[in-house]
């Protein structure tokens, strides 16, 4: 799986449809651990709430 950019709504749908599962130790998609990175449209020096981004990037860990 390549990196994917998703909207907040698309990411929520993946969790609701159990395509991404919270294992308690990480997020799993297609039997691979993925990292979810919040993408913000503001200067990175300001701390942002990870749940308040418009877009998110999914990356397979250990890739």
N, CA, C and O atoms as a DFTB+ gen file, in Angstrom:
252 C
 N C O
     1  1       0.843      -1.187       0.000
     2  2       0.000       0.000       0.000
     3  2       0.878       1.235       0.000
     4  3       1.819       1.338       0.787
     5  1       0.577       2.142      -0.858
     6  2       1.278       3.415      -0.886
     7  2       0.645       4.358       0.124
     8  3      -0.398       4.062       0.707
     9  1       1.294       5.498       0.320
    10  2       0.703       6.510       1.196
    11  2      -0.629       6.941       0.608
    12  3      -0.791       7.032      -0.609
    13  1      -1.582       7.206       1.497
    14  2      -2.896       7.684       1.073
    15  2      -3.227       8.950       1.837
    16  3      -2.960       9.047       3.034
    17  1      -3.806       9.917       1.149
    18  2      -4.315      11.131       1.777
    19  2      -5.837      10.997       1.818
    20  3      -6.483      10.794       0.790
    21  1      -6.390      11.113       3.013
    22  2      -7.829      10.952       3.204
    23  2      -8.408      12.155       3.926
    24  3      -7.731      12.807       4.721
    25  1      -9.663      12.436       3.641
    26  2     -10.357      13.470       4.406
    27  2     -10.721      12.888       5.771
    28  3     -10.672      11.675       5.975
    29  1     -11.080      13.754       6.680
    30  2     -11.494      13.311       8.013
    31  2     -12.686      12.361       7.912
    32  3     -12.745      11.355       8.618
    33  1     -13.624      12.681       7.043
    34  2     -14.815      11.854       6.873
    35  2     -14.465      10.468       6.325
    36  3     -15.027       9.463       6.759
    37  1     -13.532      10.422       5.369
    38  2     -13.104       9.136       4.810
    39  2     -12.411       8.278       5.870
    40  3     -12.633       7.068       5.935
    41  1     -11.579       8.899       6.694
    42  2     -10.889       8.173       7.756
    43  2     -11.884       7.613       8.775
    44  3     -11.767       6.462       9.194
    45  1     -12.841       8.414       9.162
    46  2     -13.879       7.957      10.101
    47  2     -14.636       6.779       9.510
    48  3     -14.937       5.819      10.219
    49  1     -14.948       6.839       8.217
    50  2     -15.674       5.749       7.558
    51  2     -14.858       4.458       7.572
    52  3     -15.421       3.378       7.752
    53  1     -13.528       4.551       7.384
    54  2     -12.675       3.359       7.419
    55  2     -12.723       2.695       8.802
    56  3     -12.727       1.468       8.897
    57  1     -12.759       3.493       9.865
    58  2     -12.884       2.930      11.214
    59  2     -14.273       2.335      11.430
    60  3     -14.396       1.250      11.998
    61  1     -15.317       3.029      10.986
    62  2     -16.687       2.538      11.160
    63  2     -16.910       1.234      10.399
    64  3     -17.623       0.352      10.878
    65  1     -16.302       1.105       9.212
    66  2     -16.445      -0.097       8.394
    67  2     -15.466      -1.201       8.810
    68  3     -15.429      -2.274       8.208
    69  1     -14.674      -0.915       9.852
    70  2     -13.676      -1.854      10.382
    71  2     -12.628      -2.251       9.345
    72  3     -12.098      -3.362       9.379
    73  1     -12.334      -1.334       8.426
    74  2     -11.241      -1.531       7.486
    75  2      -9.929      -1.207       8.196
    76  3      -8.908      -1.855       7.963
    77  1      -9.971      -0.195       9.067
    78  2      -8.863       0.089       9.983
    79  2      -9.336      -0.313      11.366
    80  3     -10.421       0.073      11.802
    81  1      -8.509      -1.092      12.051
    82  2      -8.853      -1.598      13.377
    83  2      -7.817      -1.105      14.384
    84  3      -6.615      -1.135      14.119
    85  1      -8.296      -0.653      15.536
    86  2      -7.407      -0.264      16.632
    87  2      -7.115      -1.518      17.447
    88  3      -7.996      -2.040      18.130
    89  1      -5.868      -2.001      17.373
    90  2      -5.489      -3.233      18.066
    91  2      -5.131      -3.002      19.530
    92  3      -4.888      -3.955      20.272
    93  1      -5.098      -1.750      19.941
    94  2      -4.647      -1.427      21.293
    95  2      -3.149      -1.141      21.326
    96  3      -2.654      -0.490      22.246
    97  1      -2.432      -1.631      20.317
    98  2      -0.987      -1.377      20.192
    99  2      -0.675      -0.590      18.936
   100  3       0.467      -0.187      18.719
   101  1      -1.683      -0.371      18.108
   102  2      -1.505       0.361      16.860
   103  2      -2.728       0.193      15.987
   104  3      -3.681      -0.487      16.364
   105  1      -2.702       0.817      14.811
   106  2      -3.807       0.716      13.870
   107  2      -3.439      -0.292      12.790
   108  3      -2.330      -0.255      12.257
   109  1      -4.363      -1.193      12.464
   110  2      -4.115      -2.255      11.506
   111  2      -5.051      -2.092      10.305
   112  3      -6.258      -1.904      10.460
   113  1      -4.461      -2.168       9.097
   114  2      -5.226      -2.121       7.849
   115  2      -4.594      -3.131       6.898
   116  3      -3.386      -3.081       6.664
   117  1      -5.378      -4.036       6.353
   118  2      -4.872      -5.084       5.449
   119  2      -3.765      -5.904       6.114
   120  3      -2.766      -6.243       5.478
   121  1      -3.952      -6.218       7.393
   122  2      -2.985      -7.010       8.178
   123  2      -1.618      -6.345       8.321
   124  3      -0.626      -7.020       8.595
   125  1      -1.562      -5.022       8.136
   126  2      -0.314      -4.268       8.294
   127  2      -0.572      -3.101       9.227
   128  3      -1.639      -2.488       9.204
   129  1       0.431      -2.804      10.051
   130  2       0.305      -1.661      10.944
   131  2       0.472      -0.375      10.142
   132  3       1.398      -0.252       9.341
   133  1      -0.424       0.576      10.361
   134  2      -0.355       1.852       9.655
   135  2      -0.195       2.995      10.654
   136  3      -0.611       2.910      11.810
   137  1       0.413       4.045      10.173
   138  2       0.570       5.271      10.951
   139  2      -0.388       6.293      10.358
   140  3      -0.506       6.401       9.137
   141  1      -1.067       7.037      11.208
   142  2      -1.995       8.074      10.759
   143  2      -1.417       9.421      11.165
   144  3      -1.192       9.684      12.346
   145  1      -1.181      10.269      10.172
   146  2      -0.575      11.579      10.407
   147  2      -1.582      12.661      10.044
   148  3      -2.109      12.675       8.932
   149  1      -1.850      13.564      10.976
   150  2      -2.765      14.682      10.726
   151  2      -2.046      15.726       9.877
   152  3      -0.903      16.086      10.159
   153  1      -2.714      16.202       8.849
   154  2      -2.171      17.245       7.980
   155  2      -2.919      18.539       8.263
   156  3      -4.133      18.616       8.073
   157  1      -2.192      19.553       8.717
   158  2      -2.810      20.835       9.074
   159  2      -2.405      21.911       8.083
   160  3      -1.328      21.849       7.489
   161  1      -3.267      22.888       7.909
   162  2      -3.022      24.009       6.998
   163  2      -2.437      25.230       7.717
   164  3      -2.487      26.341       7.190
   165  1      -1.885      25.028       8.915
   166  2      -1.347      26.159       9.671
   167  2       0.128      25.935       9.941
   168  3       0.657      24.843       9.732
   169  1       0.775      26.973      10.402
   170  2       2.189      26.922      10.733
   171  2       2.446      25.790      11.736
   172  3       1.770      25.729      12.763
   173  1       3.402      24.892      11.467
   174  2       3.634      23.737      12.352
   175  2       4.143      24.087      13.746
   176  3       4.164      23.222      14.622
   177  1       4.553      25.330      13.970
   178  2       5.039      25.667      15.308
   179  2       3.902      25.736      16.334
   180  3       4.146      25.745      17.541
   181  1       2.660      25.784      15.842
   182  2       1.522      25.810      16.744
   183  2       1.022      24.392      16.965
   184  3       0.777      23.658      16.008
   185  1       0.874      24.011      18.215
   186  2       0.381      22.684      18.548
   187  2      -1.060      22.555      18.085
   188  3      -1.891      23.418      18.369
   189  1      -1.354      21.476      17.373
   190  2      -2.688      21.256      16.836
   191  2      -3.275      19.975      17.412
   192  3      -2.540      19.037      17.720
   193  1      -4.560      19.934      17.555
   194  2      -5.281      18.751      17.982
   195  2      -5.324      17.776      16.812
   196  3      -5.810      18.127      15.737
   197  1      -4.823      16.555      17.004
   198  2      -4.749      15.569      15.927
   199  2      -6.135      15.215      15.390
   200  3      -6.251      14.799      14.237
   201  1      -7.176      15.367      16.184
   202  2      -8.525      15.030      15.732
   203  2      -9.190      16.179      14.978
   204  3     -10.326      16.040      14.522
   205  1      -8.504      17.300      14.841
   206  2      -9.129      18.480      14.241
   207  2      -8.524      18.843      12.886
   208  3      -8.624      19.996      12.467
   209  1      -7.903      17.896      12.194
   210  2      -7.359      18.165      10.864
   211  2      -8.416      17.875       9.812
   212  3      -9.345      17.103      10.047
   213  1      -8.264      18.504       8.645
   214  2      -9.188      18.233       7.544
   215  2      -8.756      16.999       6.766
   216  3      -9.591      16.288       6.207
   217  1      -7.442      16.746       6.731
   218  2      -6.907      15.615       5.970
   219  2      -5.905      14.844       6.808
   220  3      -5.277      15.390       7.715
   221  1      -5.766      13.562       6.488
   222  2      -4.856      12.660       7.194
   223  2      -4.090      11.837       6.176
   224  3      -4.608      11.515       5.107
   225  1      -2.846      11.495       6.515
   226  2      -2.028      10.655       5.658
   227  2      -1.875       9.299       6.341
   228  3      -1.571       9.229       7.532
   229  1      -2.090       8.214       5.576
   230  2      -1.893       6.851       6.072
   231  2      -0.585       6.332       5.491
   232  3      -0.362       6.419       4.283
   233  1       0.282       5.791       6.347
   234  2       1.568       5.242       5.912
   235  2       1.711       3.866       6.549
   236  3       1.430       3.700       7.736
   237  1       2.149       2.869       5.762
   238  2       2.420       1.547       6.315
   239  2       3.715       1.641       7.119
   240  3       4.727       2.120       6.607
   241  1       3.692       1.183       8.385
   242  2       4.877       1.223       9.234
   243  2       5.834       0.114       8.829
   244  3       5.414      -0.964       8.408
   245  1       7.129       0.392       8.962
   246  2       8.152      -0.579       8.627
   247  2       8.348      -0.749       7.141
   248  3       8.907      -1.750       6.693
   249  1       7.892       0.219       6.374
   250  2       7.976       0.152       4.916
   251  2       9.313       0.647       4.440
   252  3       9.572       0.666       3.237
